[in-house]
């Protein structure tokens, strides 16, 4: 499965693919840390809601189990199928974003319409939209590579698509996901070969628009001002950030011990979701935070490296998908970590594979499955290239029977 077979010479009928082992280890590591920290951080929250101490842990494990199954299915689906239906998937994504505004179908929670009501559960469409957008932009970059690399107009379609998604997200409102969508789209287009001068020219008019969007609502302005100086109003606008900073400060180098956090006891809001890194910092200290960041660095670096290899061997769609998913997971983790550390204004973004959640856990697992599928197809293409380079040696062995055993052993090795 991982390309770790023995060295025995066997007859091969074609190239073999393999999933990237280091990427799997990084993803499993993040999910494992998530289970432990959700168990630790959610007990007080569940008790306060009279749901039972391990309610959120059980819920997280249920969604994670479904997510693993979904990832397993994604790992078996050929990427050419996603490439073929990228446009219908994009239309479905837009319909889901519009559906949240339909009465009785869309749900309003804390003033935001971001969820669809499926009676037995709720679903946040933006989590699926993130994956679908990556698939669409990757397919566009493959189909219009020359236009993207050489003309300014070749960049417009993916940027316009991302702009429509951003407008729908801002109407919900979901400024954090909107910023993430723009950043990932621009990053994918740049990695797809677009000239930096074109991206710079396109980004200039977007900057004031994002600034207007960030300051158009009073609650967003409060987040910006409280981010600049959370201690000015530590019991109101700056409450979340001050509690997060105190939790991280208490952890010092090695933490106060797993399960011994004080700030999670109804002081730190969203301790098991948006601010779970603060609990990690308090209980496991700087060492725990660095460990989590190292796992994310492993996953992102392996995804980007495999994406580069995919482009080099001609598996452009797989390579661009690897780029996009790596950027999506990496930038979301960066924003979540930055918010917890007080380096960025508060955003409603979870820490991928670690924070408790339903839609986010399911779709992050799905993204991980598609990313692993991309590494499988890229490794298969690499193996095909290696087999092609070995064919001349086999031809020489067939032409010289006396040296055939030696040549075949060398090829097998």
N, C-alpha and C positions, 0 to 999 in steps of 0.2 A: 504493500500500500504506500509506503513512504520511500520506496527505492532503496531499501536497506537489505536486499537479498544477498545470498552467498555468492562466492566467486566461481561456482561450478559452471562449466560451459553448458548451455542449454540452447536448443533450437528456438529461434524466434521468428515469428511470422510477420511482425510489424513493430513499430515504435511503441514504447510503453510510457505512460504518464505516471506521475507520482505527486502526492500532495506535499507541500513544503512543511517539513517537520518542525522547524523553528517557529514558523507561523502558528502551527497548531499548539505548540507548547506555550507560546505567548498568550493565545486566546484562552486556553484552558486555565492558565495562571490567573488571568484577569477575572474569569468567571468564578474561579475558586475563591479569590479574595472577596468578590462580590457576595457570595453566599455567607462567608464568615462575618463580613461587616454589616450586611443587612440583618443578620441574626442579632448582632450586638447593638446596632443603632436603632432598631425598630421596636424593641421590647417596651420601652417607656411610652412610645407613641401608641402602640396597640393597647397597652394598659389604660392609658388616658381615654381612649375611645371605647373602652370596655369590650374589646374584641378578642381578648386572650393574648397572652404574652407572645406567642409565636405565629400570630395571624399573618403578618406581613412576610415572615420567612416562608411559611407554607405557600402563600400566594406567589412569592418570588420563585420558589422551587418549581411550582406548577408551570409558570410561564417559561422558566428556563428549560424545563423538560420539553415543552412544546417547541421552544426555540431550537433546541438541539435536533429534534425531529425535522423541523423545517430546514435547518442547516444541512442535515443529511440528505434531504431531497434535493436541495439546491446544488449540493456537491455532485449529484448524479445527472444533472440536466446540462446538456450541451449548450455552450454559450451562443452558438449560432441560432438557437431557438429564441433566446432573448433578443439577439440582434434583429431577427426577422420581425418580431412583434414589438419593437421599441416604440414605434409611433402609436399603435393602439394602446400600449401601456401608458404612454404619456397622456393620451386623451382620458383614460380611466383615472389617472392621477388628478387631472384638472377637475373631473366630475366629482371626485371625492372631496376636493378642497371646496367646491361649490356646495356640496351636500351639507356641510356643517351649518349653512345659513338657512336650511330648510326647517320650518317649525316641526317640532316633535322628533325629527330625525337628528338634527344637530343639538348638542347639549351646551348650555352655558354654565361654566364653573368659574367662580371668582371673577366674573365680568368678561371672560373670554370664551369665544365659541370655537373650540379646537377639537371637539370630540364628536363622534357619531354614536348614537344610542342604538345598540343591538339587543336591547331588553335585558339579556342575561349578563352582558358586559358592555364596556365602552371601548372605542377604538380611536386613536389619534392618527388621522390620515397623513399628516406631515411625515411620520416615520416611514411610511411606504413611499411617499413622494421622493424622499432622499435617495433611495435605491433606484427608483424608476428614472429619476433625473440623471443619475450617473450612467445608467444603461443607454438612455437616449443620446446624451452628449457623446458617449463613446462611439455609438453607431454613426452619429453625424460626422465625427472626426475621421472615421474610416471612409465614409462615402464621399466626403468633400475635403479630402486632405490637401490637395493642391490649392484649392480656394482659401482654406484656412491659413495655409502657410504663406501665401503670396498676396492676398488682397484684404483690404479693410472690410469689405462687404461680406467676406466669407465668415467673419466673426459674428455678424449681426443675428443670425437665426438662433443659435444657442443662447446668446445674451438676451434676445427678446423673449424666448421661452422662459428663461430664468426670471426675467423681469415680470412676466405675467404671474408666475408662481409667487414671486415676492409681493406683488400687489395683493394677491389673495391672502397671503400670510399676514400682511400688515392690517388687513381688514378684520382679522380674527380677534384680537391682534396677537402676533407672535414675532416680535422684532428679532429675537435671538436666532430662530430658525431661518428667517429671511436673510439675515446677514451671513449665515452659514451657507445658504444656497448660492448666494452671489459669489462668495469666496471660493467655494469648490468649483463652480462653473468656470471662473476666470483661471483658477489653477489648472484645471483640466485642459482648457484651451491653450494655455501657455505650454504645458507639457506636450500638447499635441502638435507643437511647432509654430504657433502664432508668433509674429514678430512683437517684441516688447513695445516698440513704438506705437503699434496699433492698439495694444492693450492699454497703454498709458493714455492715448488719445480718447479711448472709449471710457476709461475710468474717471477722467476729469469731470465730466458732467454728472457722474453717479455720486461723487463725493458730496456735493451740496444737497442732492436729493436725500441721501442717507442722513445727513445732518438735520435736514428739515424733519424727516420722519422720526429721528431720535428725540427731537425737542418739541414735537407737535402736541404731545400728550403730557399732562401735568405729572402723571405717575412716572413717566420716563425721565422727566427733568429731575424729579426727586431722587431717582436712582443715580443719576449722574452727579448731582450735588452731594448726596450722601456718600457716594464712592470717593469723592475728593476729600471729604473730611467726615467719616462716619461717627467720630467721637463728639461732633458738635451737637448731635441729637441721638444719643445712644439708645434711647428708649422708644424711639418712634421710627423715623426714616432710616436711621443707621443701625437699627436693632439687629437685623440678620448678619450684617457684616461684622459688627463688633463682637457678637457671640461667636462667630466663626473664627475671628482672629484670637479671641481669648482661648478657644478650644485648642487651636494650633499652638499657641504660646505655652499652654500648660503641658503639652507633650514633650517639649524640649527635644533632646536627642533621641531617646529610646522610648518615650511614651510613658503613660501612667499604668499601662497594663491592659491587655485585651478584656473588654467588658467593664472597665473601671472609669469610663468617661462620666464626668459630672454634667457637662454642658448638654448632653443628649437628653437629660432628664427634664424635658419640657422647657428648656431654655433656648436651645438652638432649633429654629424652625426648619422643617423639611430635613431632619437629621438623616433620614434613611434614603432620601432622594437627591435633591439638588446640592445639599451640603454634607454629603457622606464623607467627602475627603477631609472635612474638618474633624470628624470623629476619628478617621484614620490617623490624622495628625496628632490628636490628643492621646489616643490609646497606643499607637505604635511609634509615635514621634517622627522626627525628621527621617529616620531610617525607613519607616513604613511608607512615607510619602515618596521618597526617592525610589523605593522598590516598585511602587505603583507606576511611577513615571518611567522607570526602566522597562517594565513590561509593555507599556504603550510604545516606547521607543523601539522595542524589538518588533512588535507587530507592524508598526508603520514603516520601519526601515525595510523589513522583509517584503512588505507589499510593494514598496516603491522599487526595490531592486528587481523583483520579479516582473513588475510592469516594464522596466527598462529592458530586461531580457526578452520579454514578449515582443516589444517593438523591434528589437534587433533581429529576431528570428522570423519576423513576418506575421506574428500573431497580434496584430495591432488592436483588434477589438478586446482581446483578453488583456493586453497590456494597458489600454486606456481604462478598462474597468478596474484593474488593480490600482492604477493611479487614483481614480475617483473615489473608490471605497476607502483607500488608505487616507486620502485627504479628508474625507467625511468623518471618519472615526478620529483621526488625529486632531483636526481643528475643533471638533466638539469636545474632545478631552482637554485640549488646550484652553478653551473658553471656560469649561467647568472648573479646571484647576485654578485658572486665573481669578475667577469669581471667588472661590473659597479662600484664596490667598490675599484678596483685596487688590489684585493687580488690574482687574477689569470690573466694569459695572455689573450689577446683579442681572443675570439672565436666567430664564427658565429652562436651562439645558442640563440634562442628567449626565453622569459620568458613564460612558458606554461600558456595558457588561458588568458594572459594579453597582450602580444605583438600583434601588428597587423600582419596579415599574412593570407595566403590562405590554403596551404597544412598543415601547422603546426596547425592551428585552427581546421580544419576538423578532422585530425587524433588524435589530443589530445582529442577532444570530443568523438571520437570513442573509444579511450583507456579508457576514463572515463566511457563510457557505458558498456564496457566489465568488468571493475572493479566493477561497481554497480551490474552487473549480477552475478559476483562471490560472492558478499556479499549476494545476494538473495539466491543463492543455498547453501551457507554456513549456513545462518540462517534457511533455510528449513531443512537442516540436523540436526541442533541443536534442532529444534522443533520436529523432528522425534525422537530424542533421549529422549527428555522430555516426549513425548507421550508414549514411551516404558516404561519409569519408572513409569508412571501413570497406566499402564495396570494391575499390581497386585492389586492396590487399587480398580479398577473397578471389578476385579474378586472376591475380598472379599465382595464387596457390593452386587454382584449378589448372592453369597452364603448365605448372611445374609439379607433377605428382610427388617427386622426391622430397620437395620442401613443404608439401601440403600440410602435414601434421603440425610442423613448426609454425607456419603462417596462421593456421586456424587457432592454435593456442594463443598466439599473440593477439589475434582479433578478439577472441573470447575474453582475454584479460583486459 
